[in-house]
Amino acid sequence: MRIIPRGSRLVIKPERTMEQRVGNLIIPETVTSLTEKDIRATVLEVGPGVRNPRTGITLAPDVEPGDKIVISKWAGSRMYVDRQEIMLIDVSEILAILGSETGQTV
C-alpha cells in the first residue's frame, strides 16, 4: 500500500539498529534503543508542501525521497504497513539531513 502524505508531512522508514558487541558481551538492540535519543531514517515519500496564505505560492519541503535524516526519538506517528514500520512526521521535526563530506546526501 502506498501512503501519500499531505502538506509538509513526510513518510519515513526508521533504520533498525543491530546488536552491538563490547568485548565478548553482546548488547541487544532493546538496551541500546533505550539510551539513544535520536533516530536515523530514510525518506520514502514527501508531501507537496504548505501554501503561503499571502502569496498563494506552495513552499515545497527541502528533502527528497531517498534522503537520510535524523529525527527526535519521540517525533511523528508510528504505524505498520505491509509488516514494515513507517513513520509520518512533519518537516519541522527533522533535526538534520545526513550528507557526505563532498556535500552530497548519503
N, C-alpha and C positions, 0 to 999 in steps of 0.2 A: 504494500500500500504506500502511495506517495502522499506526503504531507506538504502542503503549500502554506508557508507562513504568511501572515497578514501584517501590513505596516512595517515597522522597523524590527520585526522579530526574525530569529534565525532558528533553523533546525540543526542541531549539532549531535555528534556521536562522541561521548566521553571515551578517552583511552583507558584501557584496563592496565593497572599496574601488575607486574609479575612478582613472584616470590623473590625476596632478596636473601642473599647469604652474607653472614658476618662470621668469618672463620668457618667453623663446622656447624654453626647454628643456622637454621632456615627460619626466616621471619615471614609468616604468611601475609597475604595481601590485606586481610582484615585488620591486622595490627597496624600496618603502615598507613592504611587509609584513614584511621582514626587520628593520626598525628598530622597528616597533610592538610594544608589549608586551601590550596588551590588545585584546580583540575585542568588538565590539558585536554583539548578536544579538537575534532576536525569538523569544519563547517560543511553540512550536507546541502542545505537549501537556504536561500536568502530572500527575504520579503522585498517588495518593491520600494519601500521607504515611506517616509512621512511627508505629507503635503504641507507646505508652509501656508498658513491661512491668509497672510497678507499678499503674497506674490502668486500663489497658486502653483508654484514650482515644487515638484516632488524631489526631496533630498534622499538620494539612494545611500544605503549603508556602504561603508568603506571596506567591506570584506567580500570575498567571493567564495563560491563553493570550492573546497579543497584546502582552504587556508587553515593553518594550525593556530589555535588561540588558547589563552589562559583565562579561566573564569574563577570566581569565588566558589568555594565548596557548596554554599547554600543558594547559589543563583539559579533561577529558572525553575521549570516544572519538568519532572522526570516522568517518562512513560515507556511502555514496551510496545513495539510494533514488529510483528513477524519475529517474535522472540529476541529482538535486539533492543537494548536500552538506548533511547534517544532523549534529548532534552530540548525544550523550547525556551529560548532566552531572548531578552531584548538587547539591542546593540549596545545600550548604555551599560550592560553588565559585563562587557568584555574588559578585562584588565590589561591584556597585551596581545598583540599579534606576533607570533614567533616567526623569525626570519633568520636567514643565514648571514654570515659576515659580509657577503657580497651585496646584500640589500635585497636579495630575492627571498620570498617567503618560503618556508620549509614545506 
